[in-house]
Amino acid sequence: MKKLLKKLIALGVASLSLSPLVNLVPVASAQEQVLNISTSAEPPTIDPALATDSTSGSILRNVFEGLTVVSPEGEVQPGAAESWEVSDDGLVYTFKLREGNKWSNGDPVTAQDFEFAWKRVLNPETASQYASIMFPIKGAEAYNSGEGKVEDVGIKAVDESTLEVTLVAPTAYFLELPAFYSFMPVNQKVVEGDENWAMEAGEAYVTNGAFKLETWNHNSDYVLTKNDQYWDKDNVKLDQVNVKIIESEATANAEFQAGSIDYLGSPYSPVSLDNIDQYRADGILQSVPYAAIYWYKLNTTDEVLSNVNIRKALALAIDRQGLIDNVTKGEQIPALGYIPPTIEGFEEDRGYLKDADFEQAKELLAKGLEELGMKDPSELNIEISINTSEAHSTIAQYIQEGWSKNLGINASIRNSEWQVYLDELSNLQYQVGRLGWIADFNDASTFLDMYRTADTGNNDTGWESEEFKNKLDEANQEQDPEKRKGLLLEAEAMIMEDLPVIPLYYYTNNFVVKDGVEGMQPDALGNINLKNVSIKAE
């Protein structure tokens, strides 16, 4: 699984008929709070330790709750923890769990559950692609790599309601991390008692969030219902959330227009490229800044794409502004680096690439072909892999035509179902593969750390650089914010020089929402906490 899982951004996948939901919980009455939405793919997993994509994350963020939560305005707020203290040196965080925390089966949520869950992510046997997100914690990286002991990891339940976390170095964004789904607690007794605890919906799937996963008809739909054991259930307005799994963007948009779906946009089914102009003309399209990037990853272990000149030629021979103006049409920004301008300190273009630099691309292609023993661009065959989606297919066709026209190479397109696609990227069974990446937290490192080593979860390129790794490590140890930003800029420059990934554009989050649905606006990371959503009485 990708690693992308990547938080990977699944913007779509094959088609589904307009048939109604079946085998669901009885439909709630008209006066109750019921939200109807859709998602573009079957969730690959509902285990917080294994998830790496936004499709899985959209469930996990609503059925689990971490120590902290991030408000729609980006402020860190208490979640399962009612308070915390930070030592003077910034290394030790002591979280106090709130009274009344319960699992959906009525068990108390304890600090031991958090310790167990976090160390489970780090356990090499779990094979969590997101283990690296916990590396700011003392001893975490060594344990995950098999070079350290679990006893040396800086995660300790002092008592049932107190969790102590010790870091390697002060980490400015650390309080945002416990809100991310990899840091969600799991019920130790349940997980150890049933290895299949996270395979299906129902009572066996024990969670601690505002909602429960009531039913899950695979590849068809799932239903969330209000969790009556949740500590803050009185402030949860929705009684039920019906989620159809609709792989076709066109079908999902047709259902929105018919009134059977209440919302389109991240992190659920996207606004279709074919409908974006219509929604804009109707005055219902909303666009907000988005800390996310759409990029093409390159398999640097491939014979052709191991050549840096070929990689650079492909990157320069793309007209990004033309792609935005004529295809995506969502006011995106051409990506000429890896860090979106929504991240502080990275607002300006850093000058790594020139958009649509066809002459330079041809020169680099000629060098690369010579190094590969090829004489003519027509000898070069490149395969673009995508997960099945109208949007991704349209974008890939634009890139394909541009490479053929401007470089004279042969490019083909291959599509796969979402889970299969993630596995292909993880196993480097591709040449060029599309992915999106949404920030896990508001810091540049979330876009760079996945490339720290070839084995880092979510890398998917086979690329690594010792110099790049050392620069990231130096940045992670630096306490001065300005110096740290400078080090991250240097790290970005290093990876842009090798280009294991071609940046295409920085996202804007385009969404439409039905009148009367309140609180259904994605935050800067593209997330929606359904706890904040309500249906206004007509």
C-alpha positions as CSV (number, residue, x, y, z in Angstrom):
1,M,0.0,0.0,0.0
2,K,1.5,3.4,-0.7
3,K,2.5,4.6,1.1
4,L,0.3,7.5,-0.1
5,L,-1.1,6.1,1.0
6,K,-0.3,8.7,0.5
7,K,-2.2,10.9,2.2
8,L,-2.0,10.5,-0.9
9,I,-4.9,12.3,-2.6
10,A,-7.4,10.1,-4.4
11,L,-9.4,12.4,-6.6
12,G,-11.3,9.7,-8.3
13,V,-11.5,6.1,-9.6
14,A,-14.0,3.9,-12.2
15,S,-17.8,4.4,-12.4
16,L,-20.8,3.5,-10.4
17,S,-24.5,3.6,-11.2
18,L,-26.9,6.0,-9.5
19,S,-28.5,3.2,-7.6
20,P,-29.6,4.1,-4.0
21,L,-27.8,2.9,-0.9
22,V,-28.7,-0.6,0.1
23,N,-28.4,-2.6,3.3
24,L,-27.8,0.6,5.3
25,V,-28.9,1.5,8.8
26,P,-32.6,2.6,8.7
27,V,-32.8,6.0,7.2
28,A,-33.2,8.7,9.8
29,S,-36.4,10.7,9.9
30,A,-36.6,14.2,8.2
31,Q,-36.2,16.1,11.4
32,E,-33.0,14.4,12.3
33,Q,-29.5,15.5,11.3
34,V,-28.5,13.4,8.3
35,L,-25.6,14.3,5.9
36,N,-25.3,12.6,2.4
37,I,-21.9,12.7,0.8
38,S,-19.8,10.5,-1.4
39,T,-16.1,9.4,-1.6
40,S,-14.2,8.5,-4.8
41,A,-12.7,5.2,-3.7
42,E,-13.0,2.2,-1.4
43,P,-11.0,3.0,1.8
44,P,-7.9,0.8,1.7
45,T,-7.8,0.5,5.5
46,I,-9.5,1.7,8.7
47,D,-6.5,0.9,10.9
48,P,-4.8,4.2,12.0
49,A,-1.4,2.5,12.0
50,L,-1.7,1.4,8.4
51,A,-3.5,4.3,6.7
52,T,-1.6,6.6,4.4
53,D,-4.3,8.2,2.2
54,S,-7.0,10.8,2.4
55,T,-9.8,8.3,1.6
56,S,-9.0,6.2,4.7
57,G,-8.2,9.4,6.7
58,S,-11.6,10.8,6.1
59,I,-13.1,7.9,8.1
60,L,-10.3,7.8,10.7
61,R,-10.4,11.5,11.6
62,N,-14.1,11.2,12.5
63,V,-14.3,7.9,14.3
64,F,-11.1,8.4,16.3
65,E,-9.9,11.4,18.3
66,G,-6.3,12.2,19.1
67,L,-4.8,14.0,22.1
68,T,-5.2,17.3,20.2
69,V,-7.5,18.5,17.4
70,V,-6.8,21.3,14.9
71,S,-9.7,23.8,14.5
72,P,-10.9,24.9,11.0
73,E,-8.8,28.1,11.6
74,G,-5.6,26.0,12.2
75,E,-5.5,26.4,16.0
76,V,-4.4,23.4,18.1
77,Q,-7.1,22.6,20.7
78,P,-7.6,19.9,23.3
79,G,-9.0,16.7,22.1
80,A,-8.8,13.5,24.1
81,A,-6.4,15.4,26.3
82,E,-7.9,18.2,28.3
83,S,-4.5,19.9,28.9
84,W,-0.7,19.5,28.5
85,E,2.5,20.9,29.9
86,V,5.8,21.4,28.1
87,S,9.1,21.4,29.8
88,D,11.3,24.5,29.8
89,D,13.7,22.9,27.3
90,G,10.9,22.0,25.0
91,L,11.7,18.3,25.1
92,V,9.0,16.8,27.4
93,Y,5.3,17.0,26.8
94,T,3.0,15.8,29.5
95,F,-0.6,15.2,28.4
96,K,-3.5,14.9,30.8
97,L,-6.4,12.9,29.4
98,R,-9.9,14.3,30.2
99,E,-12.3,12.5,32.4
100,G,-15.1,10.7,30.7
101,N,-13.1,9.5,27.7
102,K,-14.7,6.2,26.6
103,W,-14.3,3.8,23.8
104,S,-17.4,3.0,21.8
105,N,-17.7,-0.3,23.7
106,G,-17.8,1.6,27.0
107,D,-14.2,0.9,28.1
108,P,-12.3,3.9,29.5
109,V,-9.7,5.5,27.1
110,T,-6.4,5.4,28.9
111,A,-2.9,6.7,28.5
112,Q,-1.8,3.1,28.1
113,D,-3.9,2.9,25.0
114,F,-2.1,5.8,23.5
115,E,1.3,4.4,24.4
116,F,0.4,1.1,22.9
117,A,-1.0,2.7,19.7
118,W,2.0,4.9,19.1
119,K,4.5,2.1,19.7
120,R,2.5,-0.2,17.5
121,V,3.0,2.3,14.6
122,L,6.7,2.3,15.3
123,N,7.0,-1.5,15.6
124,P,8.9,-2.7,12.5
125,E,6.5,-5.7,12.3
126,T,3.5,-3.4,11.8
127,A,5.2,-2.0,8.6
128,S,3.5,1.3,9.0
129,Q,4.3,3.6,6.1
130,Y,3.8,6.6,8.4
131,A,6.2,5.5,11.2
132,S,8.6,8.3,10.2
133,I,6.1,11.0,11.3
134,M,6.9,9.9,14.9
135,F,10.7,10.3,14.5
136,P,10.8,13.5,16.5
137,I,10.2,11.3,19.5
138,K,13.2,10.1,21.3
139,G,14.3,6.5,20.3
140,A,11.5,6.3,17.7
141,E,13.6,6.1,14.6
142,A,16.1,3.6,16.2
143,Y,13.3,1.3,17.3
144,N,11.5,1.5,13.9
145,S,14.7,0.7,12.0
146,G,15.4,-2.3,14.2
147,E,18.5,-0.7,15.8
148,G,16.9,0.2,19.2
149,K,14.6,-1.1,21.9
150,V,11.0,-0.3,22.5
151,E,11.9,0.4,26.1
152,D,14.0,3.4,24.9
153,V,11.2,5.1,23.0
154,G,10.1,8.3,24.7
155,I,6.4,7.4,25.1
156,K,5.3,6.5,28.6
157,A,2.0,6.2,30.3
158,V,2.7,7.6,33.8
159,D,-0.7,6.6,35.0
160,E,-4.1,5.9,33.4
161,S,-4.7,9.6,32.6
162,T,-1.2,10.9,32.0
163,L,1.0,10.4,28.9
164,E,4.6,11.6,28.9
165,V,6.4,12.1,25.5
166,T,10.1,13.0,25.2
167,L,11.4,14.4,22.0
168,V,14.9,14.3,20.4
169,A,14.9,18.1,19.9
170,P,12.4,20.9,20.4
171,T,9.8,20.6,17.6
172,A,7.8,23.7,16.9
173,Y,4.9,21.8,15.2
174,F,4.7,18.9,17.6
175,L,1.3,19.7,19.1
176,E,-0.2,19.4,15.6
177,L,1.0,15.8,15.3
178,P,-1.3,14.1,17.8
179,A,-4.2,15.3,15.8
180,F,-3.0,13.3,12.7
181,Y,-4.6,9.8,12.3
182,S,-1.3,7.9,12.8
183,F,-1.3,9.2,16.4
184,M,-4.9,8.1,17.1
185,P,-5.3,5.7,20.1
186,V,-6.5,2.1,19.7
187,N,-8.0,0.0,22.4
188,Q,-5.2,-2.3,23.4
189,K,-7.4,-5.1,24.7
190,V,-9.5,-5.1,21.4
191,V,-6.5,-5.0,19.1
192,E,-4.5,-7.7,20.9
193,G,-7.7,-9.9,21.2
194,D,-8.7,-9.8,17.5
195,E,-6.2,-9.4,14.6
196,N,-9.2,-8.6,12.3
197,W,-10.6,-5.8,14.5
198,A,-10.2,-3.2,11.8
199,M,-11.5,-5.3,8.8
200,E,-15.3,-4.5,9.1
201,A,-17.7,-2.0,10.6
202,G,-19.9,-2.8,13.6
203,E,-19.3,-3.3,17.4
204,A,-16.0,-5.1,16.9
205,Y,-14.5,-1.9,15.4
206,V,-14.0,0.0,18.6
207,T,-13.2,3.7,18.3
208,N,-13.2,6.9,20.5
209,G,-14.3,9.7,18.2
210,A,-17.5,11.6,17.6
211,F,-18.8,8.9,15.2
212,K,-18.9,5.2,14.9
213,L,-18.5,3.2,11.6
214,E,-22.0,1.6,11.7
215,T,-22.0,-0.3,8.4
216,W,-19.5,-0.7,5.5
217,N,-20.7,-2.4,2.3
218,H,-17.4,-2.7,0.5
219,N,-17.1,-0.9,-2.8
220,S,-20.6,0.5,-2.3
221,D,-21.1,2.7,0.8
222,Y,-20.6,3.2,4.5
223,V,-22.5,4.8,7.3
224,L,-21.2,6.8,10.3
225,T,-23.5,7.3,13.2
226,K,-23.2,9.5,16.3
227,N,-21.1,7.8,19.1
228,D,-23.2,7.9,22.3
229,Q,-20.1,7.1,24.3
230,Y,-18.1,10.1,23.0
231,W,-17.2,12.6,25.8
232,D,-18.6,15.6,23.9
233,K,-21.6,13.9,22.3
234,D,-23.9,16.8,23.2
235,N,-22.0,19.1,20.8
236,V,-22.2,16.6,17.9
237,K,-25.2,17.7,15.8
238,L,-25.2,15.1,13.0
239,D,-27.0,11.8,13.8
240,Q,-25.9,10.0,10.7
241,V,-23.6,10.4,7.7
242,N,-24.3,8.3,4.6
243,V,-21.3,8.0,2.3
244,K,-21.6,6.5,-1.1
245,I,-18.5,5.1,-2.8
246,I,-18.7,6.6,-6.3
247,E,-15.5,6.2,-8.4
248,S,-16.7,8.3,-11.3
249,E,-16.5,12.1,-10.9
250,A,-19.2,12.6,-13.5
251,T,-21.6,10.3,-11.5
252,A,-20.9,12.0,-8.2
253,N,-21.4,15.5,-9.8
254,A,-24.7,14.3,-11.4
255,E,-25.9,13.2,-8.0
256,F,-25.0,16.5,-6.4
257,Q,-27.0,18.3,-9.1
258,A,-29.9,15.9,-8.5
259,G,-29.8,16.8,-4.8
260,S,-28.9,13.3,-3.4
261,I,-25.4,14.4,-2.4
262,D,-24.8,17.4,-0.2
263,Y,-21.1,18.2,-0.8
264,L,-18.3,17.8,-3.4
265,G,-14.7,18.6,-2.6
266,S,-11.8,17.5,-0.5
267,P,-11.5,15.1,1.2
268,Y,-14.5,13.4,-0.5
269,S,-15.6,13.2,-4.1
270,P,-14.1,16.1,-6.1
271,V,-15.7,18.7,-8.2
272,S,-15.5,17.4,-11.8
273,L,-13.3,19.2,-14.3
274,D,-16.3,19.1,-16.7
275,N,-18.5,20.9,-14.2
276,I,-16.2,23.5,-12.7
277,D,-17.1,26.2,-15.1
278,Q,-20.8,25.6,-14.5
279,Y,-20.5,25.8,-10.7
280,R,-18.5,29.0,-11.1
281,A,-21.2,30.5,-13.4
282,D,-23.9,29.4,-10.9
283,G,-22.0,31.2,-8.1
284,I,-21.7,28.2,-5.9
285,L,-18.1,27.2,-6.5
286,Q,-15.9,28.0,-3.5
287,S,-12.1,28.0,-3.5
288,V,-9.8,28.1,-0.5
289,P,-6.0,27.9,-0.2
290,Y,-4.7,24.4,0.2
291,A,-1.4,23.1,1.5
292,A,-1.2,20.4,-1.1
293,I,0.6,19.6,-4.4
294,Y,-0.1,17.5,-7.4
295,W,3.0,15.8,-8.7
296,Y,4.4,13.0,-10.9
297,K,6.7,10.7,-9.1
298,L,9.5,9.1,-11.0
299,N,10.9,5.6,-10.5
300,T,14.6,6.4,-10.3
301,T,15.5,2.7,-10.3
302,D,14.1,2.4,-13.8
303,E,16.8,2.2,-16.4
304,V,15.6,5.3,-18.3
305,L,14.5,7.4,-15.4
306,S,17.7,6.8,-13.4
307,N,19.1,9.4,-15.8
308,V,18.8,12.8,-14.2
309,N,18.9,14.6,-17.6
310,I,15.9,12.7,-18.8
311,R,14.0,13.5,-15.6
312,K,14.9,17.2,-15.9
313,A,13.8,17.2,-19.6
314,L,10.4,15.7,-18.7
315,A,9.9,18.3,-15.9
316,L,10.8,21.3,-18.1
317,A,8.7,20.1,-21.1
318,I,5.4,20.7,-19.3
319,D,3.3,23.9,-19.7
320,R,1.8,24.0,-16.2
321,Q,0.0,27.3,-16.7
322,G,-1.6,25.9,-19.9
323,L,-2.7,22.8,-17.9
324,I,-4.4,25.0,-15.3
325,D,-6.0,27.4,-17.8
326,N,-7.3,24.7,-20.1
327,V,-7.8,21.5,-18.0
328,T,-8.0,21.9,-14.3
329,K,-9.5,25.5,-14.4
330,G,-9.5,25.7,-10.6
331,E,-7.2,28.7,-10.0
332,Q,-4.3,26.4,-9.1
333,I,-0.7,27.7,-9.1
334,P,2.0,26.2,-11.3
335,A,4.4,24.2,-9.0
336,L,8.0,25.0,-9.6
337,G,9.2,23.7,-6.3
338,Y,8.0,21.1,-3.7
339,I,6.6,23.3,-1.0
340,P,3.3,25.1,-1.5
341,P,3.1,28.9,-1.0
342,T,0.6,28.3,1.9
343,I,3.6,27.3,4.0
344,E,5.2,30.2,5.9
345,G,8.6,31.1,4.4
346,F,7.8,29.5,1.0
347,E,5.4,32.0,-0.4
348,E,7.7,33.2,-3.2
349,D,9.0,31.2,-6.2
350,R,12.5,29.8,-5.4
351,G,13.6,29.7,-9.1
352,Y,14.2,26.0,-9.4
353,L,12.4,25.4,-12.6
354,K,11.1,27.5,-15.6
355,D,7.7,26.6,-16.7
356,A,7.4,25.3,-20.3
357,D,11.1,25.7,-21.0
358,F,11.0,23.6,-24.1
359,E,14.4,24.5,-25.6
360,Q,16.3,23.6,-22.4
361,A,14.2,20.4,-22.2
362,K,15.4,19.4,-25.7
363,E,19.0,20.1,-24.8
364,L,18.8,18.0,-21.6
365,L,16.9,15.2,-23.5
366,A,19.7,15.0,-26.1
367,K,22.3,14.6,-23.3
368,G,20.2,12.0,-21.6
369,L,19.6,10.0,-24.7
370,E,23.3,10.0,-25.5
371,E,24.1,8.8,-22.0
372,L,21.5,6.0,-22.5
373,G,23.0,5.0,-25.9
374,M,19.9,6.2,-27.8
375,K,20.1,8.3,-31.0
376,D,16.6,9.6,-31.4
377,P,13.8,10.8,-29.1
378,S,11.4,8.3,-30.8
379,E,13.4,5.5,-29.2
380,L,12.3,6.7,-25.8
381,N,9.0,5.2,-24.4
382,I,7.6,6.5,-21.1
383,E,4.5,5.1,-19.4
384,I,2.4,7.4,-17.2
385,S,0.5,5.5,-14.4
386,I,-2.6,6.9,-12.8
387,N,-5.4,5.6,-10.6
388,T,-8.6,5.3,-12.6
389,S,-10.2,8.8,-12.7
390,E,-11.6,11.1,-15.3
391,A,-9.6,14.0,-13.9
392,H,-6.3,12.1,-13.7
393,S,-6.8,10.7,-17.2
394,T,-7.4,14.2,-18.7
395,I,-4.3,15.6,-17.0
396,A,-2.2,12.6,-18.1
397,Q,-3.4,13.1,-21.7
398,Y,-2.3,16.7,-21.6
399,I,1.1,15.7,-20.3
400,Q,1.4,12.9,-22.9
401,E,0.5,15.2,-25.8
402,G,3.0,17.8,-24.6
403,W,5.9,15.4,-24.3
404,S,5.1,14.0,-27.7
405,K,4.8,17.4,-29.3
406,N,7.7,19.2,-27.6
407,L,10.2,16.3,-27.1
408,G,9.2,13.8,-29.7
409,I,9.1,10.9,-27.3
410,N,6.5,8.2,-27.0
411,A,4.2,8.3,-23.9
412,S,1.5,5.9,-23.0
413,I,-1.0,5.9,-20.1
414,R,-1.9,3.0,-17.8
415,N,-4.6,3.2,-15.1
416,S,-5.3,0.9,-12.1
417,E,-7.8,0.7,-9.3
418,W,-6.8,2.8,-6.2
419,Q,-5.5,0.1,-3.9
420,V,-3.7,-1.8,-6.8
421,Y,-2.2,1.5,-7.9
422,L,-0.8,2.3,-4.4
423,D,0.8,-1.1,-4.3
424,E,2.4,-0.6,-7.7
425,L,3.9,2.7,-6.6
426,S,5.1,1.2,-3.3
427,N,6.8,-1.7,-5.1
428,L,8.3,0.6,-7.8
429,Q,6.3,-1.2,-10.5
430,Y,5.9,1.9,-12.6
431,Q,7.9,4.6,-14.5
432,V,6.0,7.9,-14.0
433,G,3.2,7.9,-11.4
434,R,0.7,10.6,-10.4
435,L,0.1,11.4,-6.8
436,G,-1.1,14.3,-4.7
437,W,0.2,15.2,-1.3
438,I,-1.7,17.1,1.4
439,A,0.3,18.5,4.3
440,D,0.0,16.4,7.5
441,F,0.8,19.5,9.5
442,N,1.6,23.1,8.7
443,D,5.3,22.8,8.1
444,A,7.6,22.4,5.1
445,S,9.1,19.2,6.5
446,T,5.8,17.3,5.7
447,F,6.6,17.6,2.0
448,L,10.3,16.8,2.3
449,D,10.7,14.1,5.0
450,M,9.1,11.4,2.9
451,Y,12.2,11.5,0.7
452,R,14.6,11.3,3.6
453,T,15.8,7.8,2.5
454,A,14.7,5.4,-0.2
455,D,13.0,3.2,2.5
456,T,11.1,6.1,4.1
457,G,7.3,5.5,3.9
458,N,5.7,7.4,1.0
459,N,8.9,7.9,-0.9
460,D,7.9,5.6,-3.8
461,T,10.8,6.8,-6.0
462,G,13.8,4.8,-5.0
463,W,15.7,8.0,-4.7
464,E,17.9,9.0,-1.8
465,S,20.8,11.4,-1.0
466,E,22.9,11.3,2.1
467,E,23.5,15.0,1.8
468,F,19.8,15.7,1.6
469,K,19.2,13.4,4.6
470,N,21.8,15.2,6.7
471,K,20.4,18.6,5.8
472,L,16.9,17.5,7.0
473,D,18.4,16.1,10.2
474,E,20.2,19.4,10.7
475,A,16.9,21.3,10.2
476,N,15.1,19.0,12.7
477,Q,17.7,19.8,15.3
478,E,17.7,23.6,14.7
479,Q,15.8,25.6,17.3
480,D,16.0,29.0,15.6
481,P,13.0,29.3,13.3
482,E,14.8,31.4,10.7
483,K,17.8,29.2,10.6
484,R,15.6,26.2,10.4
485,K,13.7,27.6,7.4
486,G,17.0,28.3,5.7
487,L,18.0,24.7,6.1
488,L,14.7,23.4,4.7
489,L,15.1,25.7,1.7
490,E,18.6,24.3,1.1
491,A,17.1,20.7,1.4
492,E,14.4,21.6,-1.1
493,A,17.1,23.0,-3.5
494,M,19.0,19.7,-3.2
495,I,16.1,17.4,-4.1
496,M,15.0,19.8,-6.9
497,E,18.4,19.4,-8.4
498,D,17.9,15.7,-8.8
499,L,14.2,15.8,-9.5
500,P,12.9,12.4,-8.4
501,V,9.5,14.0,-8.5
502,I,8.1,16.4,-11.1
503,P,5.9,19.1,-9.4
504,L,2.9,20.1,-11.5
505,Y,0.7,22.5,-9.5
506,Y,-0.2,23.6,-6.0
507,Y,-3.8,22.8,-5.2
508,T,-6.7,25.1,-4.4
509,N,-9.6,23.4,-2.7
510,N,-12.6,23.8,-4.9
511,F,-15.9,22.7,-3.4
512,V,-19.6,23.1,-3.6
513,V,-22.1,22.5,-0.7
514,K,-25.8,22.2,-0.6
515,D,-27.8,25.1,1.0
516,G,-28.6,24.4,4.6
517,V,-25.4,22.4,5.3
518,E,-23.3,24.3,7.8
519,G,-19.7,23.8,8.8
520,M,-18.9,21.7,5.7
521,Q,-15.8,23.8,4.7
522,P,-12.4,22.1,4.4
523,D,-9.5,23.6,6.4
524,A,-6.1,24.5,5.0
525,L,-5.1,20.9,5.0
526,G,-8.2,19.8,3.2
527,N,-9.8,18.1,6.3
528,I,-13.4,18.4,7.5
529,N,-14.3,17.5,11.1
530,L,-17.9,16.3,10.8
531,K,-18.3,17.1,14.5
532,N,-18.6,20.7,13.4
533,V,-21.3,20.1,10.7
534,S,-25.0,20.5,11.0
535,I,-28.1,20.7,8.9
536,K,-30.1,23.9,9.1
537,A,-33.8,23.5,9.6
538,E,-35.8,24.5,6.5
